[in-house]
């Protein structure tokens, strides 16, 4: 009976292995895979009295672009990109944005950033599959125009994908 009591008193340790946003950019901070049988040390939570280590290096000053953002992203923050106002985000613009990405990855249109024609068929297929999943999950919740737009875009993109894969 005393053995069971001592086992229950030990408890367990929970270790969060998820990468935080600020750690994801640094490869040396990525979670390390541990070998089976190794014990994990409990991470000490940071108290409210202790300041975060070097927060000033990780967070940009007001008005500065965060690390990993390009100039177009910074302009998009104020509602403008390439000197033009961004369209209102709704279902149609979202679907058209995804379909434009597919056309870039099929090499049908130039990449807006580099100006080069790229071909990345696995990414094109994945984006088409995302649109297909969106069609399936939103069935019955779209108005007639949205349903028609999604159906026609999917049909066109699937034909273009088949054509691209048959010629390569």
C-alpha positions as CSV (number, residue, x, y, z in Angstrom):
1,X,0.0,0.0,0.0
2,X,2.9,2.4,0.8
3,X,4.3,1.8,-2.7
4,X,1.1,2.9,-4.4
5,X,1.0,6.0,-2.2
6,X,4.6,6.9,-3.1
7,X,3.8,6.5,-6.8
8,X,0.8,8.8,-6.6
9,X,2.9,11.5,-4.8
10,X,5.4,11.6,-7.6
11,X,2.9,13.1,-10.1
12,X,4.0,14.0,-13.6
13,X,5.7,16.8,-15.5
14,X,4.2,18.5,-18.6
15,X,6.6,20.0,-21.1
16,X,5.3,22.2,-23.9
17,X,7.3,21.3,-27.0
18,X,5.5,23.7,-29.4
19,X,7.7,26.3,-31.0
20,X,6.7,29.9,-30.2
21,X,6.4,32.5,-32.9
22,X,9.6,34.2,-31.9
23,X,11.5,30.9,-31.8
24,X,10.3,29.6,-35.1
25,X,12.6,32.1,-37.0
26,X,15.7,30.8,-35.2
27,X,16.7,27.3,-36.2
28,X,18.8,26.9,-33.0
29,X,15.7,27.5,-30.9
30,X,13.7,24.8,-32.7
31,X,12.5,22.0,-30.4
32,X,15.0,19.2,-30.2
33,X,14.0,15.6,-30.5
34,X,14.9,13.6,-27.5
35,X,16.0,10.0,-27.4
36,X,13.7,7.5,-25.8
37,X,14.4,7.0,-22.1
38,X,15.8,10.5,-21.5
39,X,14.1,12.4,-18.7
40,X,12.8,15.8,-19.5
41,X,13.5,18.7,-17.2
42,X,10.5,20.8,-16.2
43,X,10.6,24.2,-17.7
44,X,10.3,27.0,-15.1
45,X,7.5,29.4,-15.9
46,X,8.6,33.0,-16.1
47,X,7.2,35.0,-13.2
48,X,5.5,38.2,-13.8
49,X,8.3,40.1,-12.0
50,X,11.0,38.9,-14.4
51,X,11.2,40.8,-17.7
52,X,11.3,38.8,-20.9
53,X,14.8,38.3,-22.1
54,X,15.8,40.7,-24.8
55,X,12.2,41.5,-25.9
56,X,13.5,44.7,-27.6
57,X,15.4,42.6,-30.1
58,X,12.4,40.4,-31.0
59,X,9.7,43.1,-31.3
60,X,10.1,45.9,-33.8
61,X,9.8,49.5,-32.7
62,X,6.6,51.2,-33.7
63,X,6.6,52.1,-37.4
64,X,9.2,49.4,-38.2
65,X,8.6,46.3,-40.3
66,X,8.6,43.1,-38.3
67,X,11.3,40.5,-39.2
68,X,10.3,38.3,-42.1
69,X,7.9,40.8,-43.6
70,X,8.6,42.3,-47.0
71,X,7.8,45.9,-48.2
72,X,4.6,44.7,-49.8
73,X,3.4,43.3,-46.4
74,X,4.2,46.6,-44.7
75,X,2.2,48.5,-47.3
76,X,-0.7,46.0,-47.0
77,X,-0.8,46.9,-43.3
78,X,-2.1,50.4,-44.1
79,X,-4.5,49.0,-46.8
80,X,-2.4,49.7,-49.8
81,X,-0.2,47.5,-52.0
82,X,1.8,48.7,-55.0
83,X,0.2,52.1,-54.6
84,X,-3.3,50.8,-55.0
85,X,-6.0,50.1,-52.4
86,X,-6.5,46.5,-51.5
87,X,-9.9,45.0,-52.4
88,X,-12.4,44.2,-49.7
89,X,-11.9,40.7,-48.3
90,X,-14.9,38.5,-48.9
91,X,-15.4,35.0,-50.2
92,X,-15.0,35.8,-53.8
93,X,-11.7,37.7,-53.3
94,X,-10.4,34.9,-51.2
95,X,-11.2,32.2,-53.8
96,X,-9.7,34.4,-56.6
97,X,-6.6,35.0,-54.5
98,X,-6.1,31.2,-54.1
99,X,-6.8,30.6,-57.8
100,X,-4.2,33.3,-58.7
101,X,-1.7,31.4,-56.5
102,X,-2.4,28.2,-58.4
103,X,-1.8,30.0,-61.7
104,X,1.5,31.2,-60.5
105,X,2.6,27.7,-59.4
106,X,1.4,26.3,-62.7
107,X,3.7,28.8,-64.5
108,X,0.7,30.4,-66.2
109,X,1.4,33.9,-64.8
110,X,4.5,35.5,-63.4
111,X,5.3,35.6,-59.7
112,X,4.4,39.1,-58.5
113,X,7.5,39.3,-56.3
114,X,10.2,38.0,-58.6
115,X,8.6,38.5,-62.0
116,X,9.7,35.0,-63.0
117,X,7.5,32.1,-64.1
118,X,7.6,29.4,-61.5
119,X,6.4,25.8,-61.8
120,X,5.7,24.0,-58.5
121,X,3.1,21.3,-59.2
122,X,2.8,19.9,-55.7
123,X,2.0,23.3,-54.3
124,X,-0.5,24.0,-57.1
125,X,-2.2,20.6,-56.4
126,X,-2.4,21.3,-52.7
127,X,-4.0,24.7,-53.3
128,X,-6.5,23.2,-55.7
129,X,-7.3,20.6,-53.0
130,X,-7.8,23.4,-50.5
131,X,-10.3,25.0,-52.9
132,X,-12.0,21.6,-53.3
133,X,-12.2,21.2,-49.5
134,X,-13.6,24.7,-49.2
135,X,-16.3,23.8,-51.8
136,X,-17.2,20.6,-49.9
137,X,-17.3,22.2,-46.4
138,X,-19.2,25.3,-47.5
139,X,-21.8,23.4,-49.5
140,X,-25.3,24.8,-48.7
141,X,-23.8,28.0,-47.1
142,X,-22.9,30.0,-50.2
143,X,-25.1,32.2,-52.3
144,X,-25.6,31.2,-55.9
145,X,-22.9,33.6,-57.2
146,X,-20.3,32.3,-54.8
147,X,-21.2,28.7,-55.5
148,X,-21.0,29.3,-59.3
149,X,-17.6,31.1,-58.9
150,X,-16.0,28.4,-56.9
151,X,-17.4,25.6,-59.1
152,X,-16.1,27.3,-62.3
153,X,-12.7,28.2,-60.9
154,X,-12.2,24.6,-59.6
155,X,-13.1,23.2,-63.0
156,X,-10.7,25.5,-64.8
157,X,-7.8,25.0,-62.4
158,X,-8.2,21.2,-62.4
159,X,-8.1,21.2,-66.3
160,X,-5.0,23.4,-66.3
161,X,-3.3,21.1,-63.7
162,X,-4.0,18.0,-65.8
163,X,-2.7,19.8,-68.8
164,X,0.5,20.9,-66.9
165,X,1.1,17.4,-65.6
166,X,0.5,15.7,-68.9
167,X,3.1,17.9,-70.8
168,X,5.8,17.5,-68.2
